[in-house]
Amino acid sequence: MTFWSLAFMPSLILSAREHHSEIPEKTPLSESEFRSQYAHAMKKFKDAYRNIECRAECQSLFDDPNDPSTKKRYDFSAHVLAKGKSIVAEQNYAAETPLGGIYSNEIVCATPDYAFELDKTRPGNPYLLTSVTHISTEHLRTRLRIIMGHYKDTYLYAAGSLDGCLFEEIIQKPSFSVTKLERVPPQKEEAEQLVALDFKVTEDPWAISSGHIVFAPDRNWAVLEFQYRCDYSDTDYSTYTGRNTYASTQKHEIPVPDKCEHEQTHYHADMLPISETFSAKLSSISFGTVDDSVFRLSNYGLPDTPLEASRPATNNLMQWFLIGNGLLLALIVLWVGLQRFRSSRFLEGQSADVR
């Protein structure tokens, strides 16, 4: 070894150490720490989304290679508004529309008291009321929650959902378990550190069996990428993948994606895979601008009369119960009266025989 190499050796070692120190290390992250931070992030989401609306330009494609005639592409714009526990979604289709072109525009609204659906056959036509429901049973509440959850989670809650399925609900399942949890160091100097999580679920009614998610802790633990699988039987299953793109400079403390891309692939025995893709480019996101009037029929040129709460079924049952008890009481009184009448006639007959 030469004199010059020995002379420069300390500086080379020092330079290597400095370079190594610039590379962020993978600090371990425990599951309890993740759960605590994620729960706090979801609380911030809910607090921020008490009053929010956004618009989006969307495209969906359904492709069934087993029946090429069913291949359809839909281009539409969406306007989703949420306030408290109420939400309304308006979708305006460009050309090809669902159900064989029966309608061009549709509105779905759900509140804690009622839900209604509107549609119009042509853009210039008035809206028609197709259904109205008063929420009176837990079954209807669950059904409407699933329907409206699709609109809310796909658009407004996209940063915390997996293709319309909130991860907050998945992680609370009794059979949920984390199989891998690690920090992912940034690939570029200005990039943010990420967290990757692998999980599995057993005995799940939704059939979710496993998944992989990449979070951005600095963006309130927003979901960047995900993939998960649902197993329905030994031969039937579905895979779901998605990617959310965010602006480099986020305008709001709670991140909302600029663009969402989802893909579903369904596998069945003796069939080619069926795929569905969906993308939405979000815009015009605003907070505190939703008024209660958007959840009324009058906002769409229709009378609000159908939304008036009908008499609860429990009251009707109570009325029939009272009527039935009244009739029963009347019959008892009549029977007692007849018994007394017969007893008096019998006693009169006996006294006559004695004479």
Rosetta blueprint (number, residue, H / E / L):
1 M L
2 T L
3 F H
4 W H
5 S H
6 L H
7 A H
8 F H
9 M H
10 P H
11 S H
12 L H
13 I H
14 L H
15 S H
16 A H
17 R H
18 E H
19 H H
20 H H
21 S H
22 E H
23 I L
24 P L
25 E L
26 K L
27 T L
28 P L
29 L L
30 S L
31 E H
32 S H
33 E H
34 F H
35 R H
36 S H
37 Q H
38 Y H
39 A H
40 H H
41 A H
42 M H
43 K H
44 K H
45 F H
46 K H
47 D H
48 A H
49 Y L
50 R L
51 N E
52 I E
53 E E
54 C E
55 R E
56 A E
57 E E
58 C E
59 Q E
60 S E
61 L E
62 F E
63 D E
64 D L
65 P L
66 N L
67 D L
68 P H
69 S H
70 T H
71 K L
72 K E
73 R E
74 Y E
75 D E
76 F E
77 S E
78 A E
79 H E
80 V E
81 L E
82 A E
83 K E
84 G L
85 K L
86 S E
87 I E
88 V E
89 A E
90 E E
91 Q E
92 N E
93 Y E
94 A L
95 A L
96 E L
97 T L
98 P H
99 L H
100 G H
101 G H
102 I L
103 Y L
104 S L
105 N E
106 E E
107 I E
108 V E
109 C E
110 A E
111 T L
112 P L
113 D L
114 Y E
115 A E
116 F E
117 E E
118 L E
119 D E
120 K E
121 T L
122 R L
123 P L
124 G L
125 N L
126 P L
127 Y L
128 L E
129 L E
130 T E
131 S E
132 V E
133 T E
134 H E
135 I L
136 S L
137 T L
138 E H
139 H H
140 L H
141 R H
142 T H
143 R H
144 L H
145 R H
146 I H
147 I H
148 M H
149 G H
150 H H
151 Y H
152 K H
153 D H
154 T H
155 Y H
156 L H
157 Y L
158 A H
159 A H
160 G H
161 S E
162 L L
163 D L
164 G L
165 C L
166 L E
167 F H
168 E H
169 E H
170 I H
171 I L
172 Q L
173 K L
174 P L
175 S L
176 F E
177 S E
178 V E
179 T E
180 K E
181 L E
182 E E
183 R E
184 V E
185 P L
186 P L
187 Q L
188 K L
189 E L
190 E L
191 A L
192 E L
193 Q L
194 L E
195 V E
196 A E
197 L E
198 D E
199 F E
200 K E
201 V E
202 T L
203 E L
204 D L
205 P L
206 W L
207 A L
208 I E
209 S E
210 S E
211 G E
212 H E
213 I E
214 V E
215 F E
216 A E
217 P H
218 D H
219 R H
220 N L
221 W L
222 A E
223 V E
224 L E
225 E E
226 F E
227 Q E
228 Y E
229 R E
230 C E
231 D E
232 Y L
233 S L
234 D L
235 T L
236 D L
237 Y E
238 S E
239 T E
240 Y E
241 T E
242 G E
243 R E
244 N E
245 T E
246 Y L
247 A L
248 S L
249 T L
250 Q L
251 K L
252 H L
253 E L
254 I L
255 P L
256 V L
257 P L
258 D L
259 K E
260 C E
261 E E
262 H E
263 E E
264 Q E
265 T E
266 H E
267 Y E
268 H L
269 A L
270 D L
271 M L
272 L L
273 P L
274 I E
275 S E
276 E E
277 T E
278 F E
279 S E
280 A E
281 K E
282 L E
283 S E
284 S E
285 I E
286 S E
287 F E
288 G L
289 T L
290 V L
291 D L
292 D H
293 S H
294 V H
295 F H
296 R L
297 L H
298 S H
299 N H
300 Y H
301 G L
302 L L
303 P L
304 D L
305 T H
306 P H
307 L H
308 E L
309 A L
310 S L
311 R L
312 P L
313 A H
314 T H
315 N H
316 N H
317 L H
318 M H
319 Q H
320 W H
321 F H
322 L H
323 I H
324 G H
325 N H
326 G H
327 L H
328 L H
329 L H
330 A H
331 L H
332 I H
333 V H
334 L H
335 W H
336 V H
337 G H
338 L H
339 Q H
340 R H
341 F H
342 R H
343 S H
344 S H
345 R H
346 F H
347 L H
348 E H
349 G H
350 Q H
351 S H
352 A H
353 D H
354 V H
355 R L
